[in-house]
Structures are given as C-alpha cells and as structure tokens.
Amino acid sequence: MPVLPADTLDTDVHIPALIIGAGACGQVAALTLHDAGQPVLLIERDPVPQGSTALSSGMIPACGTQLQAEKGVIDPVGQMRGDLIAKAKGESDPAIVERVCEVSGPTIDWLTGEKGIPLELVDSFTYPGHSVHRMHAPPSRTGAELMGALTNRCATEGIDILTDAFVTDLFATAESAITGVRIARPDGGVEEIGCDALILACNGFGGNIDMVRQYIPEIAEAIYCGHVGNQGDAIRWGETLGAAAADLGSFQGHGSVAHQHNILISWALMMEGGFQVNRDGRRFSNEHGGYSEQGKIVASQPDALAWDIYDTRCHELGLEFEDYRDAVEAGAVIQADTIEGLARELGLPKDALEATAGGVAGFAQGLGQDSFGRDFTKSPPLAAPYFGIKVCGALFHTQGGLVIDTAARVLREDGSRLPNLFAGGGAARGLSGKADYGYLSGNGLLAAVMLGRIAGQSAAALLNP
Ligand SMILES: Cc1cc2nc3c(=O)[nH]c(=O)nc-3n(C[C@H](O)[C@H](O)[C@H](O)COP(=O)(O)OP(=O)(O)OC[C@H]3O[C@@H](n4cnc5c(N)ncnc54)[C@H](O)[C@@H]3O)c2cc1C
C-alpha cells in the first residue's frame, strides 16, 4: 500500500475530511464530523458498507448510559476501566482505556437519542469479565441491524459514502501530512481526492493470511469469521509514514462457531450453565475464562473440534440471537431427551459424556470443585431435554494496530503526532493488550464506536480550530 509524494496528487476534488472504511468506526466518525459542520466523505471498498461490524452481534459496551440508569444499573467509569485493565492483565494503554470508557456513556446516549440508533441494554446475562450489565445492542442482536441503522442515518443527514471505492494509495508530504488518496474502481478507473485530514477506519489484518501468519501464527489455521476486506492497509500505510504500531499479536478469537455452518453461537450459553467437551466427551477448560482465548483452546483439541452441551433454559436464551436462530434453522442444534441420546446424536462416547454431565450437575449443586476452576453454582443444574452443537475455534478480528493518543491521533515511535492522521476501530492499537486473553467481550465495537467518535471530534477540531 504505497504512500506517494504529495506533489504527485493530481485532482481538483478536495474534501476537508476523508474517512477510509464505512464500518461502525467510519460511520460514527462521519456523523461526528457532520455534527461539527465539517464536509466529510466516507470511502468504502464494498458495494454496500458492511465490514466486520455487520458480521458482529452488535454488542457495544458502555458505562453510565441512560439505558443503564433506566434499569438501575450503576456503572461508574472507574468500574468499567477496571474491568478492561484486569482482563488485559494491565498490558493495554491505560490512558486510551480511560478515555474510551469516559466517552462510552455519552456516545451511546448520543447514538440512541440524537441519532435514533436502536440500541437496548442487554440484561438477560452478563458477559465474562463485566461487573454489570453494560452491553448495548440492537433488538436483533446483530451487527447487520447496527450497520443498517448507521448507514440510514448517514443517508438521512446527507453524508456521502463513496462505495466500490478501494483506496490503494495515500499522498503525503515529507513530514507525513496526508494530502489525499487514490482510489481504484471495479471498472479499472482510478480517481484521486484531496483532503486536510484523514481517518483510517479500515480495520485490522484478519483477512490477510500472510500478516496473520506473521504476527499471530497460533490462530492462522483456524477459520476467519471477519470481513475479508480487512487486509491490514492501515498498518502498512502507517509503517511507510513512520507511524508506530503495537500489540500486533493481539486478536479476538472465539471458541464457539458452529462447525461447517460458520455461525457464531453466543457465549451466553456457556455463561448460563452450558459446558464444552471434546471428541472424548470430556471438558478441557474453564469456559468462563473468556470466549476469545477459548478460540485457540478449541482449535488445539483433537480434530480441532468441541461440542457445546446445554439445556432448554440456555437454548431459550440463545433464541434471543438471530445467529442462534439461524443455527437452529440450519440444523446445527441437536436436541435429545437424555444425555445418552445426545451422545448418540452427536457421535460422542456415551459413558464419558454422562460422566462429564454428572460431574457438572454435581458442581452446580455445590458438590466438589471443578478442576478447571469454574464456579458452576451461579446457574441451576442443567435439566432435560438437552442440546448440543459441534463447534470450532475461530479468529474474529485482530486487535493490534497503529499507536494513537487519547485524541485518536496517530503517533510515531518517538511519541510525536503525525500532522493530520487519525485512526480508530481495528485500524488502531486495541484495548486488549498483547494477546487473545486480553479481549474483554465487546472490545471490538468499543474501540470502533468510541474511537470513531473521538477521531471525528479531533479531526473536526483540527479543521476548525
Ligand atoms: C462474527 C463476529 C462477531 C463479533 N461480535 C462482536 C460484538 O458483538 N461486539 C464487539 O464489540 N465486537 C464484535 N466483533 C468485532 C467487531 O465486529 C469489530 O471489532 C468491529 O466491527 C470493527 O469495526 P471497524 O469499523 O473498525 O471495522 P469494519 O466494520 O470491518 O469496517 C472496516 C471497513 O473498511 C473497509 N476497507 C478496508 N480497507 C479498505 C480500503 N483500502 N479502501 C476502502 N475501504 C476499505 C472494509 O471494506 C470495511 O467495510 C465481532 C466480530 C465478528 C467477526
């Protein structure tokens, strides 16, 4: 992804603020710039903006929101910051984490209030590592609904999204001030647009197998469930511009994707009493450690497979999610009246699965201690009929990226700012520290939405000091 000399830019088209990528990060940044009265253009490689955002469950964590207040949830900034820092074992940038948490509540209130984005507080279960209910999601629990609502809002406000527009090159001065971009069109056409500020909202490198093999080889053989357009362009431009990148070994994995159907099975099933076994019918981990690190753990099981085992109560919770309903529709979810019947249907060893289920039932009643350290007493024992799904581990998105300051401005290795370059979402260094274990549920959209908001505000301030 070349960076070309500023004096080779050849165009009469000039828009003060350009944004590469029209996922959640890009669209939130665009709405923010538009509110500030700045002309802005989103540039998106796909015919319809979707990105990884549309593939997600649309769960955005935030603290101190009006939706939380209405349900009596008390969630100060310090509590959310503490949860994020603890999950990342103190390896994330504390200043960025603090800033993101600070803006999270006002940003969700702005999206639901002023912008009419349909979000509700998810209060039917708590994701691992979150002290309280703080996930905000569209009613369908899909990122597709979130993307639809954001794109409609941009259209209503008259914000242009240039689609089928793949940014191949940036133009920059010797001081790394961005002066414009070059775009390739599907028909082979090439266009150039000048700008005064650029926001990189083109996510990470999950779709680029060479970069995945280079930076996170441990998950390279797992399936990738994110958007294929996320090719690491931001990081490669950043390298050429002299920007710093960090935590490139960090990623969000997932330990529960329906095998062959490639449908995300919500971790809510595990949080509410379900458990995972391997081909031998035996548990192999504490399922409450976090679904991200579980991706690698499942991938390391025999045949790289696991089975989610749960009951009707969990199944009904799963039905809240469109993805899960799709999995039921696709025949991925198997039901049986007994554990023996379930073992037969799933092709698992009967005796081992019965022994495992019996042990779990005992733990739920407070009998004995789980050797993996999970506390099963928070949910009632599983009850017939039982359910099972064959799942695999997956890479969802990468978490490393360009180093930014608390204003989402891209930094050089020496800590100085590039003149007019901003980054957010998967393009920027994430909130999860160095590895998969640092991913607290929702860190992806948290970085996309909140850093999009911050980048939009900072770009507007730069353009109109
Ligand atoms: C199955 C799944 C479920 C998930 N669930 C959740 C969840 O519930 N909560 C959560 O917090 N996170 C979740 N995530 C992670 C979350 O989806 C991402 O972290 C988030 O969507 C990133 O947003 P973004 O705006 O940075 O990138 P994206 O939404 O991927 O948008 C980037 C856009 O940039 C475009 N682009 C890239 N390069 C170029 C270029 N050179 N020129 C033009 N356009 C370009 C792409 O086409 C894309 O549309 C999930 C991920 C997956 C895969």
The ligand as a Gaussian input file, in Angstrom:
#p B3LYP/6-31G(d) Opt

LIG

0 1
 C      -18.618000     -12.906000      13.994000
 C      -18.150000     -11.681000      14.730000
 C      -18.876000     -11.239000      15.842000
 C      -18.441000     -10.103000      16.543000
 N      -19.220000      -9.647000      17.576000
 C      -18.833000      -8.515000      18.225000
 C      -19.650000      -7.946000      19.239000
 O      -20.780000      -8.364000      19.496000
 N      -19.168000      -6.874000      19.930000
 C      -17.948000      -6.337000      19.627000
 O      -17.550000      -5.394000      20.286000
 N      -17.206000      -6.796000      18.613000
 C      -17.617000      -7.857000      17.897000
 N      -16.870000      -8.302000      16.852000
 C      -15.718000      -7.482000      16.418000
 C      -16.257000      -6.251000      15.669000
 O      -17.111000      -6.689000      14.635000
 C      -15.117000      -5.409000      15.075000
 O      -14.139000      -5.177000      16.049000
 C      -15.667000      -4.062000      14.603000
 O      -16.796000      -4.259000      13.783000
 C      -14.609000      -3.271000      13.851000
 O      -15.212000      -2.108000      13.313000
 P      -14.412000      -1.233000      12.280000
 O      -15.319000      -0.103000      11.917000
 O      -13.065000      -0.935000      12.806000
 O      -14.180000      -2.201000      11.016000
 P      -15.191000      -2.800000       9.930000
 O      -16.581000      -2.852000      10.417000
 O      -14.592000      -4.057000       9.438000
 O      -15.140000      -1.714000       8.763000
 C      -13.943000      -1.518000       8.018000
 C      -14.342000      -1.177000       6.599000
 O      -13.190000      -0.723000       5.888000
 C      -13.294000      -1.163000       4.553000
 N      -11.944000      -1.118000       3.962000
 C      -10.865000      -1.816000       4.336000
 N       -9.794000      -1.460000       3.597000
 C      -10.225000      -0.524000       2.719000
 C       -9.598000       0.224000       1.680000
 N       -8.296000       0.091000       1.395000
 N      -10.351000       1.099000       0.954000
 C      -11.668000       1.272000       1.230000
 N      -12.311000       0.584000       2.208000
 C      -11.598000      -0.294000       2.959000
 C      -13.873000      -2.566000       4.676000
 O      -14.477000      -2.978000       3.480000
 C      -14.875000      -2.372000       5.824000
 O      -16.172000      -2.087000       5.348000
 C      -17.273000      -9.421000      16.131000
 C      -16.559000      -9.860000      15.008000
 C      -17.000000     -10.973000      14.303000
 C      -16.228000     -11.389000      13.090000

